Amino acid sequence: NKKLILGTVQLGKDYGINNTTGQPNFLQSQTILTTAYDNNIRFLDTAESYGKSHQVIRDFHKTNTDKRFKVFSKLNSKVKIKKNQLEEHILKTVNELYIDSMYGYMFHDYSFLKKNNFLINELSLIKSKNLIQKIGISLYEFSEIIDVIENYNFDFIQIPFNIFSDIKKFDKIFQKSSDNGVKIFARSIFLQGLIFISKYNFPEKLSPLKKNITQLKSYCEKHKIEMNELALSYVMKNKFIDGVILGVDNLSQLKNNIKISNTTHNVKKAIINKINIKDETLLNPSKW
């Protein structure tokens, strides 16, 4: 499970297009974190804008002093940070999480980076003081990813990548990242749970994806595997993906994802070649 990173947005607020159970309560959240740690998951992905997520992680760390996660968090894009204020802000966040340092800290979006370029130098200085180990950014658009890889010196990027992604485009990204020593962490591998929604409850605005998802479900039936196994194995097996962020609504989902994370199924290229989604906004949950 070294590639698995537990996403915690669901632990901080209601999230996900297919989430029918809502935000887990305190006990459920703590059980999810305990189960993740006991199954060798050591990384958490969170953000300052993920509701009570930081508080949930803090409560776990305070209660379980012998179990410390390595945490990735994101700078809240709505927070106005002036020059020389970022270190104090990050120190406050580190204390909130009840950890000694942030494993990874990132800009939450591309537009905030462009408006606040001066923060990059401050992040580098803070990194040199060991308050942060790695610096990164969360990205969505293909053009943004290319720009960041070619023109910035981040340690990692977090991007959406799943079985529907245009692999020809992403192959270019993967190679550039590898050449420049930039690690890649994949998110949205289940499209917020969209791939599990039945055709009868499918959101109208995303209806163009229904055909592709139906194709994948037929493939799964033929090969006797579950949909989440197909989607997860596709991303996990990509040698350029350094980490896979998985959010869960409940303990059952976590246990199932852990179980299938080492699946040996190789997705047939023929089924991938049939997927041709021209409207990329359909694969970007931030546009939904």
Phi, psi and omega in degrees: 000022183294336180275342185283133174237123181280117174283139187242012180300323180293338179279345183255338180194169176294130186203145175108132183291340181244019180276111182256353184255349179077191182288131178299148177284180185303309183296318179296318180297316180294324178292322177298314180294320179297315180297319178299312182296317182291347177251029172070017171276122186245356183242141175238142174249125180218189178197155179294341181261009182269051175057237183265017184304313180299320180295321179298317179293318179301313181301321179295313182295324179290324181280327184244076185294343179265002181233103181242123176277155168270124191249133168259131173225167185235139177292129179294120184292345180271352179276131179270110181254119176270171181301138178068018177253348189292321182299316179297321179296316181291321178299321177297319180294319178300317178294323177301321183275352180060049178229168181275328180203161179271128178293312178222135178230136188218157169290140184280339177201164186293318183296323178294322176301312184296327181278342186227049182302332182298339182289340181297315179296323179293321178297319179298320178294317179295323177297320180295340178267004177068020173280335175230141177265323182221144182246137182207191180208146176264127186233162181233307187275149180300317182296324178295317182299314180298314181300314182294317181296321185277331190240358180233164184243060179274155176281330182206160172230149176246122186224156174283129177208129181206185186295344179268349184296148178287100188296331179295319177293315185289334176300323178294318179296314182300317182292317179298318180296316179298316180297326183265003178072027180261123179281150182241127175244126185263139175229178179058035183287338176252008183050051180059022180094003181301324185292349180261351183288138179289156182296341181279339180248014186292133179300132184301319184292344179249015185304331178300338180278347186301319181299315182294320180293323177297320177299316181293322179295322177295320178299317180298318179297318181296320185263005176056049174229162179275156181299318181291330176293319179297310184293319182289316182296325179301316182281317183298326184280350179287119186295341181273347180275118183271338179202148181237120182270122181237118174264150180227149178270338184203174184294323181300317178298318180299312181299320180293318179294322177296319181299319185267358186295339179252028181299152182255006184289130174258118182292130180294135181297332182299319181290325179291321181295337179284340181277117181220087184258106185281326180275097186290345178293338178292338181258009182243097182305334180293343179267352183288000000 
